[in-house]
C-alpha cells in the first residue's frame, strides 16, 4: 500500500498569506501520494488541480467545539479526513485548531498519526479561552510531531508543556528565482512610484496594528528637513487602512505616502526590486505578533535591505547588522534613526542587500524546507504508522 500524505489546511492557494504560501510550496514539492483538504472560498476562482489531489469543502467557522453548529461542522471535516486517509497515511494539519481537532478525533478511532504546524500567533489566542486551551492541549498531546515556523514558536510550544523532542523547527523559505535583483520591470515601476532623488520604503502585507505601519508614519514625520527625501509605498489592505490614512493626513504626509492596495501576486517581485528599503517594524499587539515573516525573505532574495521589529520570530529572518536592522517596534525616533542610516548610504544598502540574498540562497530555500518535512515524515512513519488501525 502506498504511503500517503494528507494536508488539512484552511489556508491554501488561492488564499493569500504566509501560511498559505508556506504550505503550498512545501506540499506541492513532496514526492508520492499527496492529497490536500482545504476550504472552498466563495467568489474566488479555484486554481487547476495539480499533481497533488485537492479536495475542497466548507471549513468550520470557529476554532472550538461548543458553538451551536461547531460540533456538526467538525464532524463533517473529520469525515472528510477519514475518507482521504488509509493505513499508510500521515496527516499534516495547517494549524492545531481547527484542523488538528479533526485529525485528533480521527486518531482516537484509528490511531492514524498526525502532525500540527504552529505559526506562533495562534497560541496566545487559544490561551484566551478555557475551551480552546483544553482542546489545544489534547490535540498537541496526541500529535506525533509539532512543526514550528521558528525557534521562538518552538519555545512557546515547550512553555505549554510539549516535550522538546516532539517539536521540529522548519523555517519558511522563498523562491529566489522569482524574487531576485535586477528585474527589468522593477526599474519601470520605480520610475512610476518615485522621483530619482527619493529613497523608496516599502511595506507588504495585511494592514493590521502589529505590522507597525503607524510607527513608520510617525518616524517619517519626525525626520528633520535636511533628511533624505523618502517615498513610502504601502501595499495591501486590512482593518487598519482607514486609521492609517487618517494618520497620514494628520501628520502632513499625504505627499510622500502612497497606499497602492492589494498588489497582484505576479507583480510583487517588481515592488521589492523597486524599493531601497523594506520596512516592517512589527510589535506585539495584544495577543497578536509576527511568528516569522516571509516578507523579510522575499525582500532579502530581492537584494533589498530590511528593517524589522525585534519580536516574535522576526530576529530569525534578519541577520542584524548584516542583512538589515532590528528596532523595538514602539519608538518612532529609533525607527527614524534606522531609516536615516539606510537612506543616507547606498553603500550600506548594497552591502546589506548582497548579504541578504546570499543568506537566503544558503539557508532559506524550499528544497531545504521540503527535505526537513520529509525527514519528519520518515520519523513519524517509523514510530507511528505501524500502530495505525492495529
TIDO-169708 format. One line per field, with one value per residue (C-alpha): chain; x, y, z; residue number from 1. Coordinates in nm, 4 decimals, decimal comma. Layout:
<rs>
nunu	c(A;...) .
u	c(X;...) .
v	c(Y;...) .
w	c(Z;...) .
kolvex	c(NUM;...) .
</rs>
This chain:
<rs>
nunu	c(A;A;A;A;A;A;A;A;A;A;A;A;A;A;A;A;A;A;A;A;A;A;A;A;A;A;A;A;A;A;A;A;A;A;A;A;A;A;A;A;A;A;A;A;A;A;A;A;A;A;A;A;A;A;A;A;A;A;A;A;A;A;A;A;A;A;A;A;A;A;A;A;A;A;A;A;A;A;A;A;A;A;A;A;A;A;A;A;A;A;A;A;A;A;A;A;A;A;A;A;A;A;A;A;A;A;A;A;A;A;A;A;A;A;A;A;A;A;A;A;A;A;A;A;A;A;A;A;A;A;A;A;A;A;A;A;A;A;A;A;A;A;A;A;A;A;A;A;A;A;A;A;A;A;A;A;A;A;A;A;A;A;A;A;A;A;A;A;A;A;A;A;A;A;A;A;A;A;A;A;A;A;A;A;A;A;A;A;A;A;A;A;A;A;A;A;A;A;A;A;A;A;A;A;A;A;A;A;A;A;A;A;A;A;A;A;A;A;A;A;A;A;A;A;A;A;A;A;A;A;A;A;A;A;A;A;A;A;A;A;A;A;A;A;A;A;A;A;A;A;A;A;A;A;A;A;A;A;A;A;A;A;A;A;A;A;A;A;A;A;A;A;A;A;A;A;A;A;A;A;A;A;A;A;A;A;A;A;A;A;A;A;A;A;A;A;A;A;A;A;A;A;A;A;A;A;A;A;A;A;A;A;A;A;A;A;A;A;A;A;A;A;A;A;A;A;A;A;A;A;A;A;A;A;A;A;A;A;A;A;A;A;A;A;A;A;A;A;A;A;A;A;A;A;A;A;A;A;A;A;A;A;A;A;A;A;A;A;A;A;A;A;A;A;A;A;A;A;A;A;A;A;A;A;A;A;A;A;A;A) .
u	c(0,0000;0,1333;0,2338;0,0036;0,0433;-0,2770;-0,2509;-0,5555;-0,5446;-0,7975;-0,5178;-0,4055;-0,3941;-0,5721;-0,5879;-0,3241;-0,0918;0,2250;0,0728;-0,0853;0,2439;0,4417;0,2182;0,1647;0,5346;0,6217;0,3390;0,3315;0,7030;0,6798;0,7005;0,4451;0,0703;-0,0046;-0,3644;-0,4827;-0,8083;-0,8778;-1,1616;-1,3956;-1,3711;-1,6771;-1,6142;-1,2563;-1,1580;-1,0138;-0,6702;-0,6373;-0,5798;-0,2113;-0,0394;-0,1421;-0,5138;-0,7047;-1,0392;-1,2346;-1,5090;-1,6564;-1,4371;-1,5699;-1,6304;-1,4811;-1,1920;-1,3788;-1,6490;-1,9069;-2,0708;-2,4174;-2,3021;-1,9391;-1,9731;-2,1592;-1,9057;-1,6177;-1,7862;-1,8161;-1,4468;-1,3492;-1,5486;-1,3627;-1,0326;-1,1370;-1,2346;-0,8958;-0,6931;-0,5608;-0,3482;-0,0344;-0,1481;0,0218;-0,1972;-0,0431;-0,2583;-0,2091;-0,2927;-0,3743;-0,7173;-0,9447;-0,7643;-0,5837;-0,9119;-1,0376;-0,7104;-0,7269;-1,0836;-0,9879;-0,6773;-0,8839;-1,0705;-0,7934;-0,4589;-0,3689;-0,0681;-0,0812;0,1470;0,0454;0,2065;0,2321;0,2825;0,3018;0,0237;-0,2486;-0,1076;-0,1895;-0,5284;-0,6094;-0,4923;-0,7765;-1,0392;-1,0705;-1,2347;-0,9640;-0,6852;-0,8323;-0,8715;-0,5228;-0,3614;-0,5335;-0,4516;-0,0861;-0,0616;-0,1843;0,0167;0,3109;0,5008;0,4652;0,6227;0,7162;0,7942;1,0664;1,2678;1,0608;0,7449;0,9162;0,9887;0,6217;0,5240;0,7668;0,6274;0,2887;0,4377;0,5138;0,8346;1,1235;1,1792;0,8307;0,8951;1,0665;1,1583;1,1076;1,1683;0,9726;1,1609;1,1399;1,1704;1,4981;1,4398;1,1130;1,2368;1,5757;1,7646;1,7752;1,4244;1,3619;1,0047;1,1337;1,3075;0,9974;0,7860;1,0277;1,0078;0,6290;0,6386;0,9053;1,1376;1,5074;1,6048;1,3696;1,4533;1,1732;1,0485;0,8150;0,5769;0,3965;0,1185;-0,2112;-0,2779;-0,3075;-0,1747;0,1053;0,2737;0,3802;0,2749;0,1689;0,5175;0,6683;0,4375;0,5340;0,9023;0,8742;0,7005;0,9860;1,2628;1,4424;1,4049;1,7581;1,6985;1,6989;1,3718;1,1513;0,8696;0,6738;0,4828;0,2246;0,0725;-0,2137;-0,5494;-0,6907;-0,8788;-0,6194;-0,6460;-0,8799;-0,6837;-0,3563;-0,4985;-0,6232;-0,2866;-0,1114;-0,3237;-0,2894;0,0917;0,1012;0,2452;-0,0034;0,2638;0,5060;0,2924;0,1079;-0,1429;-0,1464;-0,3866;-0,3544;-0,0794;-0,1235;0,0988;0,2860;0,3760;0,5211;0,8815;0,8923;0,7800;1,0594;1,3050;1,1845;1,2363;1,5524;1,4488;1,1791;1,0301;0,8028;0,8656;0,6377;0,5458;0,3359;-0,0183;-0,2397;-0,2287;-0,1047;0,2561;0,4672;0,5520;0,8296;0,7597;0,8091;0,8070;1,1544;1,2814;1,1144;1,2886;1,6186;1,6009;1,5385;1,8594;1,6666;1,7829;1,5195;1,4132;1,2114;1,0785;1,2671;0,9773;0,8289;1,0277;1,1472;1,5028;1,5455;1,4575;1,7069;2,0788;2,1005;2,3719;2,4461;2,1242;1,9168;1,8330;1,6046;1,4084;1,1893;0,8690;0,7347;0,9829;0,9358;1,2697;1,4572;1,2919;1,3636;1,7327;1,7341;1,5584;1,8028;2,1035;1,9994;1,8602;2,1845;2,4160;2,3767;2,6912;2,5396;2,2166;2,4080;2,6142;2,3092;2,1221;2,4038;2,4447;2,0686;2,0358;2,3331;2,1792;1,8558;2,0412;2,2253;1,9578;1,6073;1,5365;1,2240;1,4401;1,5784;1,2304;1,0979;1,3890;1,3166;0,9494;1,0469;1,2735;0,9905;0,7572;1,0093;1,0445;0,6663;0,6300;0,8990;0,7412;0,3664;0,2355;0,2689;0,0299;-0,2433;-0,5659;-0,3800) .
v	c(0,0000;0,3427;0,5890;0,8884;1,2421;1,4316;1,8050;1,9513;2,3300;2,6077;2,8229;2,7095;2,8895;3,0828;3,2123;3,4845;3,4886;3,3493;3,0245;2,9518;3,0156;2,8071;2,5012;2,5171;2,5487;2,2502;2,0070;2,0589;1,9708;1,6490;1,3197;1,0428;1,0365;1,3852;1,4963;1,8355;1,9003;2,2724;2,5212;2,6491;3,0279;3,1968;3,4413;3,3237;3,1341;2,7964;2,7029;2,3983;2,0737;1,9827;1,6530;1,6845;1,5983;1,8906;1,8396;2,1481;2,1783;2,4392;2,4545;2,5189;2,8868;2,8772;2,7114;2,5251;2,2618;2,4238;2,6806;2,5803;2,4423;2,3722;2,0023;1,9223;2,1264;1,9421;1,6045;1,6851;1,7825;1,4655;1,2512;1,4092;1,3380;0,9741;0,9340;1,0639;0,8526;0,4986;0,2683;0,4375;0,7974;1,0671;1,3738;1,7232;1,9983;2,3592;2,4580;2,2761;2,4440;2,3683;2,1326;1,9463;1,8807;1,6775;1,4821;1,4220;1,2871;1,0639;0,9461;0,8452;0,5968;0,4769;0,5784;0,7486;0,9704;1,3441;1,6460;2,0067;2,3179;2,6092;2,9641;3,1308;3,3846;3,1178;3,0023;3,3165;3,3318;2,9826;3,0880;3,3411;3,0632;2,7720;2,5648;2,6337;2,5806;2,2436;2,1434;2,2632;2,0563;1,7406;1,7962;1,8623;1,5679;1,3150;1,4611;1,2589;1,5822;1,9576;2,1701;2,5264;2,8027;2,9485;2,8765;3,1431;2,9467;2,6264;2,7890;2,8833;2,5216;2,3988;2,6516;2,4827;2,1549;1,9899;1,7812;1,9277;1,6003;1,6293;1,9808;2,0385;2,3818;2,4322;2,7910;2,9288;2,9828;3,1822;3,1237;3,3020;3,2727;3,4599;3,7177;3,8405;4,1626;4,3265;4,2503;4,4781;4,5559;4,6827;4,9790;5,0846;5,0501;5,2609;5,5426;5,5398;5,5299;5,7843;6,0580;5,9935;6,1829;5,9858;5,6806;5,4272;5,2487;4,9540;4,7594;4,4480;4,2666;4,2994;4,6373;4,5472;4,7097;4,4642;4,5301;4,8784;5,0884;5,3622;5,3698;5,4231;5,7196;5,8710;5,8107;5,9878;6,2821;6,3132;6,3341;6,6707;6,8854;6,8044;6,4251;6,2255;6,2535;5,9487;5,7930;5,5319;5,2698;5,0668;4,7599;4,5500;4,6027;4,5390;4,6688;4,9378;5,1142;5,3968;5,4693;5,4772;5,7096;5,9400;5,9367;6,0132;6,3249;6,4257;6,4089;6,6010;6,3085;6,2843;6,3996;6,1173;5,8139;5,6063;5,3333;5,1214;4,8494;4,4775;4,4061;4,1088;3,8212;3,8289;4,1961;4,1592;4,0823;4,4113;4,6047;4,4546;4,5307;4,8909;4,9562;5,0792;4,9540;4,7125;4,8212;4,6230;4,7309;4,4676;4,4603;4,2580;4,3929;4,2335;3,8618;3,9205;3,9030;3,8036;3,4339;3,4693;3,6996;3,5538;3,9067;3,9581;3,6626;3,7943;4,1288;3,9556;3,7398;4,0601;4,2098;4,4706;4,5557;4,5406;4,6997;4,4690;4,4551;4,2763;4,0490;3,7104;3,5101;3,8093;3,8133;3,4703;3,6132;3,9021;3,8817;4,2056;4,4414;4,2227;4,1931;4,4581;4,6379;4,5496;4,8008;4,7744;4,8433;5,1152;5,4068;5,6315;5,8058;5,4741;5,3753;5,7184;5,6714;5,3305;5,4705;5,7614;5,5312;5,3235;5,6110;5,8054;5,5288;5,3497;5,1553;5,0218;4,9302;4,7454;4,5536;4,4513;4,3532;4,1331;3,9600;3,9143;3,7352;3,5115;3,4177;3,3217;3,1039;2,9292;2,8876;2,9620;2,7527;2,5452;2,2397;2,2727;2,3033;2,0085;1,7907;1,8736;1,7805;1,4572;1,3729;1,4439;1,2258;0,9391;0,9655;0,9578;0,6565;0,4603;0,5285;0,5511;0,4221;0,0516;0,1270;0,2807;0,0757;-0,2012) .
w	c(0,0000;-0,0971;0,1729;0,1683;0,2959;0,3687;0,4290;0,6035;0,5929;0,5620;0,4180;0,0744;-0,2631;-0,3953;-0,0378;0,0134;0,3125;0,4623;0,5904;0,2537;0,0713;0,3187;0,2991;-0,0773;-0,1534;0,0634;-0,0058;-0,3832;-0,3880;-0,1872;-0,3760;-0,3502;-0,2911;-0,1575;-0,1016;0,0165;0,2002;0,2048;0,2000;-0,0673;-0,0942;-0,2373;-0,5171;-0,5782;-0,8916;-0,7955;-0,9313;-1,1565;-0,9673;-0,9953;-0,9205;-0,5547;-0,5473;-0,3956;-0,2231;-0,1162;0,1415;0,3733;0,6851;1,0383;1,1044;1,4543;1,6351;1,9094;1,9508;2,1787;1,9497;1,8160;1,4799;1,5724;1,6525;1,3303;1,1288;1,2951;1,2385;0,8699;0,8497;1,0375;0,7934;0,5012;0,6767;0,7238;0,3576;0,2414;0,4856;0,4630;0,6777;0,5431;0,5859;0,7910;0,8379;0,8437;0,9923;0,8865;1,2458;1,5679;1,5709;1,3975;1,1559;1,4324;1,6126;1,3164;1,3000;1,6766;1,6578;1,3652;1,5520;1,8563;1,6375;1,4057;1,5646;1,2355;1,3172;1,2602;1,2894;1,3506;1,2098;1,4523;1,3245;1,6655;1,6963;1,7365;2,0720;2,2761;2,1017;2,2302;2,5776;2,5983;2,6097;2,8549;2,5832;2,3262;2,5802;2,6754;2,3121;2,2163;2,4929;2,3756;2,0107;2,0984;2,3366;2,0783;1,7873;1,6570;1,5868;1,6191;1,3459;1,4418;1,1922;1,4168;1,7293;1,9030;1,8243;1,9400;2,2773;2,3097;2,2411;2,5062;2,7545;2,7091;2,8302;2,4973;2,5060;2,3064;2,1187;1,9654;1,8291;1,4934;1,3540;0,9808;0,8753;0,5802;0,2558;-0,0656;-0,4396;-0,5154;-0,8906;-0,8655;-0,6147;-0,7326;-0,8038;-1,1446;-1,2680;-1,5696;-1,4613;-1,1251;-1,2861;-1,4758;-1,1627;-0,9586;-1,2138;-1,1737;-0,7937;-0,7013;-0,8157;-0,8707;-0,5550;-0,3282;-0,1170;-0,1547;0,1576;0,1062;0,3305;0,2067;0,3892;0,5682;0,7235;1,0904;1,4035;1,4806;1,1448;1,2588;0,9593;1,2004;1,3517;1,0054;0,9527;1,2891;1,2137;0,8777;1,0412;1,2919;1,0311;1,0095;0,6991;0,5813;0,5959;0,2691;0,0759;0,1436;-0,0560;0,1433;-0,0601;0,1330;-0,0316;0,0967;0,2617;0,6052;0,9048;0,9771;0,6399;0,7392;1,0574;0,8647;0,6003;0,8734;1,0483;0,7188;0,6729;1,0367;1,0126;0,6842;0,4879;0,2003;-0,0420;0,0364;0,1302;-0,1279;-0,0351;-0,3517;-0,2328;-0,2916;-0,5422;-0,7785;-0,6744;-1,0055;-0,9514;-0,6018;-0,7106;-0,9025;-0,5931;-0,3836;-0,6618;-0,6891;-0,3179;-0,1498;0,1953;0,3102;0,6433;0,8732;1,2360;1,3847;1,7516;1,9938;1,9838;2,2495;2,1705;1,8162;1,6993;1,3964;1,4011;1,1422;0,8458;0,4982;0,3563;0,5026;0,2981;-0,0175;0,0330;0,1105;-0,2025;-0,3995;-0,2604;-0,0606;0,2932;0,5664;0,8912;1,1154;1,4695;1,7425;1,8431;1,7604;1,5084;1,3057;1,4511;1,2893;0,9468;0,9738;1,0491;1,2455;1,1263;0,8214;0,6203;0,7931;1,1155;1,4059;1,6127;1,9192;1,7264;1,9570;1,9373;1,6341;1,6884;1,6981;1,3704;1,2191;1,3002;1,1288;0,8207;0,8045;0,8406;0,5388;0,3315;0,3686;0,2454;-0,0859;0,0020;0,3241;0,1451;-0,1264;0,1290;0,3288;0,0116;-0,1192;0,2167;0,2485;-0,0834;-0,0086;0,3259;0,1509;-0,1004;0,1824;0,4486;0,3196;0,0089;-0,0463;-0,1148;0,2393;0,3905;0,1876;0,2989;0,6627;0,6255;0,4515;0,7459;0,9905;0,7839;0,7835;1,1611;1,2114;0,9839;1,1662;1,5037;1,4496;1,1160;1,2134;1,5020;1,2854;1,2801;1,4685) .
kolvex	c(1;2;3;4;5;6;7;8;9;10;11;12;13;14;15;16;17;18;19;20;21;22;23;24;25;26;27;28;29;30;31;32;33;34;35;36;37;38;39;40;41;42;43;44;45;46;47;48;49;50;51;52;53;54;55;56;57;58;59;60;61;62;63;64;65;66;67;68;69;70;71;72;73;74;75;76;77;78;79;80;81;82;83;84;85;86;87;88;89;90;91;92;93;94;95;96;97;98;99;100;101;102;103;104;105;106;107;108;109;110;111;112;113;114;115;116;117;118;119;120;121;122;123;124;125;126;127;128;129;130;131;132;133;134;135;136;137;138;139;140;141;142;143;144;145;146;147;148;149;150;151;152;153;154;155;156;157;158;159;160;161;162;163;164;165;166;167;168;169;170;171;172;173;174;175;176;177;178;179;180;181;182;183;184;185;186;187;188;189;190;191;192;193;194;195;196;197;198;199;200;201;202;203;204;205;206;207;208;209;210;211;212;213;214;215;216;217;218;219;220;221;222;223;224;225;226;227;228;229;230;231;232;233;234;235;236;237;238;239;240;241;242;243;244;245;246;247;248;249;250;251;252;253;254;255;256;257;258;259;260;261;262;263;264;265;266;267;268;269;270;271;272;273;274;275;276;277;278;279;280;281;282;283;284;285;286;287;288;289;290;291;292;293;294;295;296;297;298;299;300;301;302;303;304;305;306;307;308;309;310;311;312;313;314;315;316;317;318;319;320;321;322;323;324;325;326;327;328;329;330;331;332;333;334;335;336;337;338;339;340;341;342;343;344;345;346;347;348;349;350;351;352;353;354;355;356;357;358;359;360;361;362;363;364;365;366;367;368;369;370;371;372;373;374;375;376;377;378;379;380;381;382;383;384;385;386;387;388;389;390) .
</rs>
